[in-house]
Amino acid sequence: MDFINLIAIVLAALSAMVVGFVWYNPKVFGTAWMKAAGMTDEQLKTGNMFKIFGFALLFAFMLATMLPAIVVHQTGIYSLAQGELGKLPEYDAFVNVYGDAFRTFKHGVFHGVFAGIFIALPILGTNALFEHKSAKYIFINAGYWIVTLGIMGGILCGWK
């Protein structure tokens, strides 16, 4: 974890929860999402909130641990030079020259948004199509993940 430390991963995971509280608020997309999902207020209240938010946070943490492979270019050399052979001497030379290259919040957002568009959208869209959900349902949920992965990517890439 030379490039990303645990604090950045926890902050990125928590950001998913914060974005969700805003995104799915009834004054933002919450009411439209409930209608598109075929949910009612009563159905939402019957869920085990501890389980739902606990697993949502766990899944966000899992995403935050893997997202650096997409948003931080240096993780490729880290995994290559820290593998079964142990730390290679070329690793330190590379990090001294390129360690902070493209390590900005903005760059992380860029790659996070692309991950949302090219990974999350196709997965959610495929599931929603087979569930006979509307385009509105797909775009509300995919929009959440595009924004969330953008923010998570920004946090992870910009953290130094």
Sequence and secondary structure as in RCSB ss.txt:
>XXXX:A:sequence
MDFINLIAIVLAALSAMVVGFVWYNPKVFGTAWMKAAGMTDEQLKTGNMFKIFGFALLFAFMLATMLPAIVVHQT
GIYSLAQGELGKLPEYDAFVNVYGDAFRTFKHGVFHGVFAGIFIALPILGTNALFEHKSAKYIFINAGYWIVTLG
IMGGILCGWK
>XXXX:A:secstr
  SS HHHHHHHHHHHHHHHHHHTSIIIIIHHHHHHHT  HHHHHTS HHHHHHHHHHHHHHHHHHTHHHH TTH
HHHHHHTSTT   HHHHHHHHHHTTTT SHHHHHHHHHHHIIIIIHHHHHHHHHHTT  HHHHHHHHHHHHHHHH
HHHHHHHH  
